[in-house]
Amino acid sequence: MGHLGFDSFLPGITEADDAATSAWWFVFRGTDMLVSRTADSFSIPRAATLEHLGVAGGAAHYLGLADGLPCRAVELPPDAAAPAGWSFEGVRSLFGLIADSFFAVAARALEVLEWDRTHRYCGACGTATVIKDGERARECPSCKSLSYPRISPAVIVAVSRGERILLARARRFPPGFFSVLAGYVEPGETLEECVKREVKEETAVDVTNLRYFSSQPWPFPHSLMVAFTADWAGGEIRVDESELVEAGWYAVDALPHIPDPITVARRLIDGWIAGRRAGKPR
Protein backbone atom coordinates (compact mmCIF):
# COMPACT_ATOMS: atom_id res chain seq x y z
CA MET A 1 0.00 0.00 0.00
CA GLY A 2 1.46 3.37 -1.00
CA HIS A 3 1.93 6.18 1.49
CA LEU A 4 -0.63 8.97 1.25
CA GLY A 5 1.12 12.32 1.03
CA PHE A 6 1.07 15.75 -0.58
CA ASP A 7 3.71 17.18 -2.91
CA SER A 8 2.97 20.73 -1.72
CA PHE A 9 1.00 22.52 0.98
CA LEU A 10 0.35 26.26 1.29
CA PRO A 11 -1.22 27.17 4.66
CA GLY A 12 -4.14 29.59 4.70
CA ILE A 13 -6.93 30.94 6.87
CA THR A 14 -9.43 32.44 4.42
CA GLU A 15 -10.55 30.42 1.42
CA ALA A 16 -10.89 32.10 -1.98
CA ASP A 17 -14.41 33.15 -2.92
CA ASP A 18 -14.53 31.04 -6.08
CA ALA A 19 -16.03 27.70 -5.15
CA ALA A 20 -13.60 24.83 -5.67
CA THR A 21 -14.80 21.92 -7.75
CA SER A 22 -12.94 19.58 -5.41
CA ALA A 23 -11.33 19.70 -1.98
CA TRP A 24 -9.56 17.45 0.51
CA TRP A 25 -11.69 16.81 3.60
CA PHE A 26 -10.18 15.98 6.97
CA VAL A 27 -13.24 14.63 8.78
CA PHE A 28 -12.76 13.78 12.45
CA ARG A 29 -14.75 12.12 15.19
CA GLY A 30 -12.65 12.96 18.20
CA THR A 31 -9.10 12.03 17.14
CA ASP A 32 -10.32 9.43 14.64
CA MET A 33 -10.20 10.42 10.97
CA LEU A 34 -12.53 9.30 8.17
CA VAL A 35 -10.57 7.15 5.71
CA SER A 36 -11.13 4.61 2.97
CA ARG A 37 -8.88 1.61 2.45
CA THR A 38 -8.54 -1.02 -0.23
CA ALA A 39 -5.88 -3.66 -0.72
CA ASP A 40 -3.57 -1.20 -2.48
CA SER A 41 -4.82 2.29 -1.63
CA PHE A 42 -5.59 4.62 1.23
CA SER A 43 -7.55 7.87 0.89
CA ILE A 44 -9.54 10.62 2.54
CA PRO A 45 -12.65 12.28 1.02
CA ARG A 46 -11.98 14.43 -2.03
CA ALA A 47 -15.07 16.33 -3.26
CA ALA A 48 -16.60 19.78 -3.46
CA THR A 49 -18.91 18.88 -0.55
CA LEU A 50 -19.45 15.95 1.77
CA GLU A 51 -23.12 15.57 0.91
CA HIS A 52 -22.54 12.63 -1.40
CA LEU A 53 -21.16 10.69 1.58
CA GLY A 54 -24.10 11.54 3.76
CA VAL A 55 -21.82 13.32 6.23
CA ALA A 56 -23.12 16.29 8.18
CA GLY A 57 -20.89 18.04 10.68
CA GLY A 58 -20.15 21.50 12.01
CA ALA A 59 -18.68 24.42 10.14
CA ALA A 60 -15.70 23.60 7.94
CA HIS A 61 -12.34 25.18 8.74
CA TYR A 62 -10.11 26.06 5.80
CA LEU A 63 -6.51 24.91 6.28
CA GLY A 64 -4.82 25.86 3.02
CA LEU A 65 -4.02 24.37 -0.39
CA ALA A 66 -2.59 20.87 -0.80
CA ASP A 67 -1.45 20.04 -4.32
CA GLY A 68 -3.54 23.00 -5.48
CA LEU A 69 -6.78 21.87 -3.81
CA PRO A 70 -8.40 23.35 -0.68
CA CYS A 71 -8.07 21.41 2.56
CA ARG A 72 -10.99 21.61 4.98
CA ALA A 73 -11.39 20.23 8.48
CA VAL A 74 -14.75 19.18 9.94
CA GLU A 75 -15.67 17.63 13.28
CA LEU A 76 -18.55 15.16 13.60
CA PRO A 77 -20.49 14.28 16.76
CA PRO A 78 -19.07 11.50 18.97
CA ASP A 79 -21.84 9.09 17.91
CA ALA A 80 -21.52 9.76 14.16
CA ALA A 81 -21.40 6.62 12.02
CA ALA A 82 -19.00 6.24 9.11
CA PRO A 83 -20.61 6.13 5.65
CA ALA A 84 -20.57 2.85 3.71
CA GLY A 85 -17.07 2.09 2.46
CA TRP A 86 -15.42 4.39 4.98
CA SER A 87 -14.19 4.01 8.55
CA PHE A 88 -12.92 6.17 11.41
CA GLU A 89 -9.33 5.35 12.36
CA GLY A 90 -7.01 6.95 14.90
CA VAL A 91 -4.30 9.10 13.35
CA ARG A 92 -1.67 7.25 15.37
CA SER A 93 -2.84 3.91 13.94
CA LEU A 94 -2.14 5.27 10.46
CA PHE A 95 1.61 5.63 11.09
CA GLY A 96 3.36 3.79 8.28
CA LEU A 97 0.50 4.52 5.89
CA ILE A 98 0.78 8.29 5.74
CA ALA A 99 3.73 10.41 4.67
CA ASP A 100 5.16 13.28 6.71
CA SER A 101 3.52 15.82 4.39
CA PHE A 102 0.10 14.35 5.03
CA PHE A 103 0.63 13.96 8.77
CA ALA A 104 1.54 17.67 9.00
CA VAL A 105 -1.80 18.71 7.48
CA ALA A 106 -3.73 16.17 9.56
CA ALA A 107 -2.00 17.56 12.67
CA ARG A 108 -3.05 21.07 11.67
CA ALA A 109 -6.63 19.91 11.18
CA LEU A 110 -6.76 18.16 14.55
CA GLU A 111 -5.37 21.15 16.42
CA VAL A 112 -7.70 23.63 14.70
CA LEU A 113 -10.74 21.49 15.52
CA GLU A 114 -9.62 21.02 19.14
CA TRP A 115 -9.14 24.78 19.52
CA ASP A 116 -12.56 25.51 17.99
CA ARG A 117 -14.28 22.98 20.27
CA THR A 118 -12.62 24.19 23.50
CA HIS A 119 -12.98 27.94 22.94
CA ARG A 120 -16.70 28.28 22.21
CA TYR A 121 -17.06 30.52 25.27
CA CYS A 122 -14.92 33.38 26.51
CA GLY A 123 -12.57 32.41 29.33
CA ALA A 124 -12.81 35.93 30.78
CA CYS A 125 -16.55 36.63 30.86
CA GLY A 126 -18.29 33.47 29.65
CA THR A 127 -19.92 34.97 26.56
CA ALA A 128 -20.26 32.76 23.47
CA THR A 129 -17.41 33.52 21.06
CA VAL A 130 -17.46 33.93 17.28
CA ILE A 131 -14.88 33.31 14.56
CA LYS A 132 -12.88 36.47 13.84
CA ASP A 133 -12.69 37.36 10.15
CA GLY A 134 -9.24 37.04 8.61
CA GLU A 135 -7.65 35.42 11.67
CA ARG A 136 -7.42 31.98 13.20
CA ALA A 137 -9.07 33.28 16.35
CA ARG A 138 -12.33 33.24 18.24
CA GLU A 139 -13.46 36.63 19.54
CA CYS A 140 -15.69 37.51 22.45
CA PRO A 141 -18.33 39.98 21.25
CA SER A 142 -18.70 41.30 24.79
CA CYS A 143 -15.16 41.95 26.11
CA LYS A 144 -13.31 41.54 22.77
CA SER A 145 -10.95 38.92 24.21
CA LEU A 146 -9.27 36.82 21.51
CA SER A 147 -8.51 33.10 21.76
CA TYR A 148 -5.94 31.68 19.35
CA PRO A 149 -5.11 27.99 18.85
CA ARG A 150 -3.13 26.82 21.84
CA ILE A 151 0.32 25.34 21.25
CA SER A 152 2.11 23.68 24.15
CA PRO A 153 5.89 23.45 23.55
CA ALA A 154 7.67 20.32 24.70
CA VAL A 155 11.28 19.24 24.39
CA ILE A 156 12.53 15.82 23.39
CA VAL A 157 16.20 14.85 23.57
CA ALA A 158 18.56 12.08 22.53
CA VAL A 159 21.33 11.86 25.13
CA SER A 160 24.44 9.93 24.13
CA ARG A 161 27.26 8.57 26.29
CA GLY A 162 30.05 7.29 24.11
CA GLU A 163 28.57 4.52 21.97
CA ARG A 164 25.29 4.33 23.87
CA ILE A 165 22.02 6.28 23.92
CA LEU A 166 19.76 6.98 26.89
CA LEU A 167 16.32 5.37 26.45
CA ALA A 168 13.52 5.07 28.97
CA ARG A 169 10.15 3.38 29.40
CA ALA A 170 7.49 5.73 30.71
CA ARG A 171 4.65 4.37 32.83
CA ARG A 172 2.18 4.96 29.99
CA PHE A 173 4.27 2.92 27.50
CA PRO A 174 3.44 -0.71 26.69
CA PRO A 175 5.85 -3.39 27.96
CA GLY A 176 9.16 -3.44 26.09
CA PHE A 177 8.66 -0.03 24.45
CA PHE A 178 11.35 2.61 25.01
CA SER A 179 11.96 6.13 23.76
CA VAL A 180 14.11 9.19 24.34
CA LEU A 181 13.22 11.58 27.16
CA ALA A 182 10.66 14.37 26.72
CA GLY A 183 8.75 16.91 28.78
CA TYR A 184 6.75 20.12 28.67
CA VAL A 185 8.32 23.55 28.93
CA GLU A 186 7.41 25.42 32.10
CA PRO A 187 6.48 29.15 32.23
CA GLY A 188 9.55 31.39 32.07
CA GLU A 189 11.82 28.52 31.04
CA THR A 190 14.02 28.34 27.95
CA LEU A 191 14.04 25.22 25.78
CA GLU A 192 17.61 24.50 26.82
CA GLU A 193 16.79 24.85 30.51
CA CYS A 194 13.85 22.51 30.03
CA VAL A 195 16.04 19.83 28.43
CA LYS A 196 18.50 19.91 31.33
CA ARG A 197 15.75 19.93 33.96
CA GLU A 198 13.73 17.07 32.44
CA VAL A 199 16.74 14.79 32.02
CA LYS A 200 17.93 15.56 35.56
CA GLU A 201 14.49 15.11 37.13
CA GLU A 202 13.68 11.86 35.35
CA THR A 203 17.06 10.11 35.38
CA ALA A 204 19.43 12.12 37.66
CA VAL A 205 21.75 12.56 34.66
CA ASP A 206 23.43 15.86 33.70
CA VAL A 207 23.81 16.82 30.03
CA THR A 208 25.95 19.20 27.98
CA ASN A 209 26.54 20.18 24.34
CA LEU A 210 22.87 20.70 23.53
CA ARG A 211 22.20 20.92 19.78
CA TYR A 212 18.93 21.67 18.04
CA PHE A 213 17.78 18.77 15.85
CA SER A 214 14.30 19.50 14.44
CA SER A 215 10.68 20.03 15.47
CA GLN A 216 7.33 18.34 14.88
CA PRO A 217 3.71 19.28 15.57
CA TRP A 218 2.11 16.67 17.80
CA PRO A 219 -1.68 17.06 17.79
CA PHE A 220 -2.52 14.99 20.88
CA PRO A 221 -3.95 17.46 21.51
CA HIS A 222 -1.81 20.55 20.79
CA SER A 223 1.92 20.09 21.34
CA LEU A 224 4.98 21.23 19.43
CA MET A 225 7.87 18.83 19.96
CA VAL A 226 11.26 20.60 19.82
CA ALA A 227 14.03 18.05 19.46
CA PHE A 228 17.63 18.26 20.68
CA THR A 229 20.67 16.05 20.96
CA ALA A 230 22.96 16.21 23.98
CA ASP A 231 25.94 14.50 25.57
CA TRP A 232 26.19 12.92 29.01
CA ALA A 233 28.01 15.24 31.43
CA GLY A 234 27.80 13.24 34.63
CA GLY A 235 25.59 11.29 37.00
CA GLU A 236 24.31 7.73 37.02
CA ILE A 237 20.77 6.73 36.18
CA ARG A 238 18.28 6.90 39.02
CA VAL A 239 14.74 7.00 37.61
CA ASP A 240 11.90 9.14 38.87
CA GLU A 241 9.42 6.35 39.57
CA SER A 242 6.46 8.68 39.24
CA GLU A 243 7.38 9.14 35.55
CA LEU A 244 9.46 6.14 34.45
CA VAL A 245 9.49 2.40 34.93
CA GLU A 246 13.10 1.99 33.82
CA ALA A 247 15.89 3.64 31.82
CA GLY A 248 19.26 2.60 30.50
CA TRP A 249 22.11 3.13 28.08
CA TYR A 250 21.66 1.15 24.86
CA ALA A 251 24.09 0.25 22.09
CA VAL A 252 23.21 0.29 18.37
CA ASP A 253 23.08 -3.50 18.18
CA ALA A 254 20.95 -3.93 21.32
CA LEU A 255 18.09 -1.47 20.96
CA PRO A 256 14.66 -2.30 22.43
CA HIS A 257 11.35 -1.64 20.68
CA ILE A 258 11.43 2.07 19.70
CA PRO A 259 8.93 4.60 18.25
CA ASP A 260 7.51 4.64 14.71
CA PRO A 261 9.59 6.23 11.92
CA ILE A 262 7.14 9.13 11.45
CA THR A 263 7.85 10.45 14.97
CA VAL A 264 10.58 12.93 15.81
CA ALA A 265 11.59 10.57 18.64
CA ARG A 266 12.47 7.91 16.08
CA ARG A 267 14.25 10.45 13.89
CA LEU A 268 16.44 11.36 16.84
CA ILE A 269 17.27 7.71 17.42
CA ASP A 270 17.85 7.06 13.72
CA GLY A 271 20.12 10.12 13.54
CA TRP A 272 22.14 8.80 16.46
CA ILE A 273 22.37 5.37 14.82
CA ALA A 274 23.57 6.92 11.56
CA GLY A 275 26.19 8.88 13.46
CA ARG A 276 27.47 5.79 15.24
CA ARG A 277 27.74 3.81 12.03
CA ALA A 278 29.52 6.67 10.31
CA GLY A 279 31.87 7.05 13.27
CA LYS A 280 30.72 10.60 13.96
CA PRO A 281 29.39 12.07 17.22
CA ARG A 282 25.69 13.01 17.29
C-alpha positions in Angstrom: 0.0 0.0 0.0 1.5 3.4 -1.0 1.9 6.2 1.5 -0.6 9.0 1.3 1.1 12.3 1.0 1.1 15.8 -0.6 3.7 17.2 -2.9 3.0 20.7 -1.7 1.0 22.5 1.0 0.3 26.3 1.3 -1.2 27.2 4.7 -4.1 29.6 4.7 -6.9 30.9 6.9 -9.4 32.4 4.4 -10.6 30.4 1.4 -10.9 32.1 -2.0 -14.4 33.2 -2.9 -14.5 31.0 -6.1 -16.0 27.7 -5.2 -13.6 24.8 -5.7 -14.8 21.9 -7.8 -12.9 19.6 -5.4 -11.3 19.7 -2.0 -9.6 17.5 0.5 -11.7 16.8 3.6 -10.2 16.0 7.0 -13.2 14.6 8.8 -12.8 13.8 12.4 -14.7 12.1 15.2 -12.6 13.0 18.2 -9.1 12.0 17.1 -10.3 9.4 14.6 -10.2 10.4 11.0 -12.5 9.3 8.2 -10.6 7.2 5.7 -11.1 4.6 3.0 -8.9 1.6 2.4 -8.5 -1.0 -0.2 -5.9 -3.7 -0.7 -3.6 -1.2 -2.5 -4.8 2.3 -1.6 -5.6 4.6 1.2 -7.5 7.9 0.9 -9.5 10.6 2.5 -12.7 12.3 1.0 -12.0 14.4 -2.0 -15.1 16.3 -3.3 -16.6 19.8 -3.5 -18.9 18.9 -0.6 -19.4 15.9 1.8 -23.1 15.6 0.9 -22.5 12.6 -1.4 -21.2 10.7 1.6 -24.1 11.5 3.8 -21.8 13.3 6.2 -23.1 16.3 8.2 -20.9 18.0 10.7 -20.2 21.5 12.0 -18.7 24.4 10.1 -15.7 23.6 7.9 -12.3 25.2 8.7 -10.1 26.1 5.8 -6.5 24.9 6.3 -4.8 25.9 3.0 -4.0 24.4 -0.4 -2.6 20.9 -0.8 -1.5 20.0 -4.3 -3.5 23.0 -5.5 -6.8 21.9 -3.8 -8.4 23.4 -0.7 -8.1 21.4 2.6 -11.0 21.6 5.0 -11.4 20.2 8.5 -14.7 19.2 9.9 -15.7 17.6 13.3 -18.6 15.2 13.6 -20.5 14.3 16.8 -19.1 11.5 19.0 -21.8 9.1 17.9 -21.5 9.8 14.2 -21.4 6.6 12.0 -19.0 6.2 9.1 -20.6 6.1 5.7 -20.6 2.9 3.7 -17.1 2.1 2.5 -15.4 4.4 5.0 -14.2 4.0 8.6 -12.9 6.2 11.4 -9.3 5.4 12.4 -7.0 6.9 14.9 -4.3 9.1 13.3 -1.7 7.2 15.4 -2.8 3.9 13.9 -2.1 5.3 10.5 1.6 5.6 11.1 3.4 3.8 8.3 0.5 4.5 5.9 0.8 8.3 5.7 3.7 10.4 4.7 5.2 13.3 6.7 3.5 15.8 4.4 0.1 14.3 5.0 0.6 14.0 8.8 1.5 17.7 9.0 -1.8 18.7 7.5 -3.7 16.2 9.6 -2.0 17.6 12.7 -3.0 21.1 11.7 -6.6 19.9 11.2 -6.8 18.2 14.6 -5.4 21.2 16.4 -7.7 23.6 14.7 -10.7 21.5 15.5 -9.6 21.0 19.1 -9.1 24.8 19.5 -12.6 25.5 18.0 -14.3 23.0 20.3 -12.6 24.2 23.5 -13.0 27.9 22.9 -16.7 28.3 22.2 -17.1 30.5 25.3 -14.9 33.4 26.5 -12.6 32.4 29.3 -12.8 35.9 30.8 -16.5 36.6 30.9 -18.3 33.5 29.7 -19.9 35.0 26.6 -20.3 32.8 23.5 -17.4 33.5 21.1 -17.5 33.9 17.3 -14.9 33.3 14.6 -12.9 36.5 13.8 -12.7 37.4 10.2 -9.2 37.0 8.6 -7.6 35.4 11.7 -7.4 32.0 13.2 -9.1 33.3 16.3 -12.3 33.2 18.2 -13.5 36.6 19.5 -15.7 37.5 22.4 -18.3 40.0 21.2 -18.7 41.3 24.8 -15.2 41.9 26.1 -13.3 41.5 22.8 -10.9 38.9 24.2 -9.3 36.8 21.5 -8.5 33.1 21.8 -5.9 31.7 19.4 -5.1 28.0 18.8 -3.1 26.8 21.8 0.3 25.3 21.2 2.1 23.7 24.2 5.9 23.5 23.6 7.7 20.3 24.7 11.3 19.2 24.4 12.5 15.8 23.4 16.2 14.8 23.6 18.6 12.1 22.5 21.3 11.9 25.1 24.4 9.9 24.1 27.3 8.6 26.3 30.1 7.3 24.1 28.6 4.5 22.0 25.3 4.3 23.9 22.0 6.3 23.9 19.8 7.0 26.9 16.3 5.4 26.4 13.5 5.1 29.0 10.1 3.4 29.4 7.5 5.7 30.7 4.7 4.4 32.8 2.2 5.0 30.0 4.3 2.9 27.5 3.4 -0.7 26.7 5.9 -3.4 28.0 9.2 -3.4 26.1 8.7 0.0 24.5 11.4 2.6 25.0 12.0 6.1 23.8 14.1 9.2 24.3 13.2 11.6 27.2 10.7 14.4 26.7 8.8 16.9 28.8 6.7 20.1 28.7 8.3 23.6 28.9 7.4 25.4 32.1 6.5 29.2 32.2 9.6 31.4 32.1 11.8 28.5 31.0 14.0 28.3 27.9 14.0 25.2 25.8 17.6 24.5 26.8 16.8 24.9 30.5 13.9 22.5 30.0 16.0 19.8 28.4 18.5 19.9 31.3 15.8 19.9 34.0 13.7 17.1 32.4 16.7 14.8 32.0 17.9 15.6 35.6 14.5 15.1 37.1 13.7 11.9 35.3 17.1 10.1 35.4 19.4 12.1 37.7 21.8 12.6 34.7 23.4 15.9 33.7 23.8 16.8 30.0 25.9 19.2 28.0 26.5 20.2 24.3 22.9 20.7 23.5 22.2 20.9 19.8 18.9 21.7 18.0 17.8 18.8 15.9 14.3 19.5 14.4 10.7 20.0 15.5 7.3 18.3 14.9 3.7 19.3 15.6 2.1 16.7 17.8 -1.7 17.1 17.8 -2.5 15.0 20.9 -3.9 17.5 21.5 -1.8 20.5 20.8 1.9 20.1 21.3 5.0 21.2 19.4 7.9 18.8 20.0 11.3 20.6 19.8 14.0 18.0 19.5 17.6 18.3 20.7 20.7 16.1 21.0 23.0 16.2 24.0 25.9 14.5 25.6 26.2 12.9 29.0 28.0 15.2 31.4 27.8 13.2 34.6 25.6 11.3 37.0 24.3 7.7 37.0 20.8 6.7 36.2 18.3 6.9 39.0 14.7 7.0 37.6 11.9 9.1 38.9 9.4 6.3 39.6 6.5 8.7 39.2 7.4 9.1 35.6 9.5 6.1 34.5 9.5 2.4 34.9 13.1 2.0 33.8 15.9 3.6 31.8 19.3 2.6 30.5 22.1 3.1 28.1 21.7 1.2 24.9 24.1 0.3 22.1 23.2 0.3 18.4 23.1 -3.5 18.2 21.0 -3.9 21.3 18.1 -1.5 21.0 14.7 -2.3 22.4 11.3 -1.6 20.7 11.4 2.1 19.7 8.9 4.6 18.3 7.5 4.6 14.7 9.6 6.2 11.9 7.1 9.1 11.5 7.8 10.5 15.0 10.6 12.9 15.8 11.6 10.6 18.6 12.5 7.9 16.1 14.2 10.4 13.9 16.4 11.4 16.8 17.3 7.7 17.4 17.9 7.1 13.7 20.1 10.1 13.5 22.1 8.8 16.5 22.4 5.4 14.8 23.6 6.9 11.6 26.2 8.9 13.5 27.5 5.8 15.2 27.7 3.8 12.0 29.5 6.7 10.3 31.9 7.0 13.3 30.7 10.6 14.0 29.4 12.1 17.2 25.7 13.0 17.3 
